[in-house]
Amino acid sequence: MVSQVAGRSGYMTAFKAVTVLNAVSVLLQAVTAGQMMSGGGAGPHGIGAGAVHVLGLVLVVVAVLMWRPGRGAGWPALASLAVLLLGFVQSAIGGSGVVAVHVPLGMAIFGLSVWLLVWSWRR
C-alpha cells in the first residue's frame, strides 16, 4: 500500500517512470541477447548492461526515497536492490559464458522488473 504522502510527494511518479525505463532496458537486453545468439555482435548487449546497472541504481534510490521520506512501502526498495545486485551478478556470469545460468537469471531480473512495474502502475 502506498501512503498518501508518497503519492502526493512525487516519489511514486518518479518510481513509475524509473520502473518503465528499467523494464524496457531489461527487455532490450533480451532482444540483443537473442541477436547475439543468432550471430550478431555483442556490442549492443554490453552497452545495454551498463544501462541496466545505471537504471537499477536509480530504481533503488527512488524506491528508498518513496519508502523513507515518502512513507511508502518498504518492500519495493528491497526488490529494487535485488534487481541491481542480480544485474551485477548477471554481468559477471555473462562474461564467463555460462549460458545455463545467465539466461534464467536474466528471466528472474525481468520478472522482478515487471513485478515492480505492474505494482507501481496499479496504485
C-alpha positions in Angstrom: 0.0 0.0 0.0 1.3 3.5 -0.9 0.7 6.2 1.7 -0.9 9.5 0.7 2.4 11.2 1.4 4.3 9.0 -1.1 1.6 9.6 -3.7 1.4 13.4 -3.3 5.2 13.9 -3.0 6.1 12.9 -6.5 8.2 9.9 -5.3 5.6 7.5 -6.7 5.5 9.3 -10.0 9.3 9.1 -10.2 9.2 5.4 -9.3 6.7 4.7 -12.0 8.9 6.4 -14.6 12.0 4.6 -13.5 10.2 1.2 -13.4 9.2 1.7 -17.1 12.7 2.6 -18.1 14.2 -0.3 -16.2 11.8 -2.8 -17.6 12.4 -1.6 -21.1 16.2 -1.7 -20.7 15.9 -5.3 -19.4 13.6 -6.3 -22.3 16.1 -4.8 -24.7 18.8 -6.9 -23.1 16.8 -10.0 -24.0 16.4 -8.7 -27.6 20.1 -8.0 -28.0 20.9 -11.4 -26.4 18.8 -13.1 -29.0 20.5 -11.2 -31.8 23.9 -12.1 -30.3 23.0 -15.8 -30.2 21.9 -15.6 -33.8 25.3 -14.3 -34.9 25.1 -10.6 -34.1 27.7 -8.6 -32.3 28.0 -8.4 -28.5 28.4 -4.6 -28.5 24.8 -3.6 -28.1 24.3 -6.2 -25.3 27.3 -4.9 -23.4 26.2 -1.3 -23.7 22.7 -2.3 -22.6 24.2 -3.9 -19.5 25.6 -0.5 -18.5 22.1 1.0 -18.9 20.6 -1.8 -16.8 23.1 -1.1 -14.0 22.5 2.7 -14.0 18.8 2.3 -14.1 18.9 -0.3 -11.4 20.8 2.1 -9.1 18.3 4.9 -9.9 15.5 2.5 -9.1 17.0 1.7 -5.7 17.4 5.4 -4.9 13.9 6.3 -5.9 12.4 3.3 -4.1 14.2 4.3 -0.9 13.0 7.9 -1.2 9.5 6.6 -1.8 9.8 4.5 1.3 11.6 6.6 3.9 10.7 10.3 3.4 7.7 9.4 1.3 6.3 6.9 3.9 5.5 4.4 1.3 6.0 0.6 1.3 9.5 -0.7 2.0 9.5 -3.9 0.0 9.9 -2.1 -3.4 13.3 -0.9 -2.1 14.4 -4.4 -1.3 13.1 -5.7 -4.7 14.9 -2.9 -6.4 18.1 -3.7 -4.6 17.7 -7.3 -5.7 17.3 -6.2 -9.3 20.5 -4.1 -9.0 22.6 -6.8 -7.3 21.3 -9.6 -9.6 22.3 -7.4 -12.6 25.9 -7.2 -11.3 25.9 -11.0 -10.9 24.4 -11.3 -14.3 27.2 -9.3 -15.9 29.9 -11.3 -14.1 28.4 -14.6 -15.2 27.8 -13.3 -18.8 31.4 -12.6 -19.3 32.3 -16.2 -18.4 29.9 -17.7 -21.0 27.8 -19.7 -18.6 24.6 -19.5 -20.6 22.8 -22.1 -18.4 22.8 -19.7 -15.5 22.9 -16.4 -17.4 19.5 -16.9 -19.2 17.4 -18.0 -16.2 19.0 -15.2 -14.1 18.1 -12.7 -16.8 14.5 -14.0 -16.8 14.4 -13.5 -13.0 15.6 -9.9 -13.3 13.0 -9.3 -16.0 10.3 -10.9 -13.7 11.3 -8.7 -10.8 11.3 -5.6 -13.0 7.9 -6.3 -14.4 6.5 -7.1 -11.0 7.7 -3.6 -9.8 6.3 -2.0 -12.9 2.9 -3.6 -12.5 2.7 -2.8 -8.8 3.6 0.8 -9.3 1.1 1.4 -12.0 -1.8 -0.3 -10.2 -1.6 2.3 -7.4 
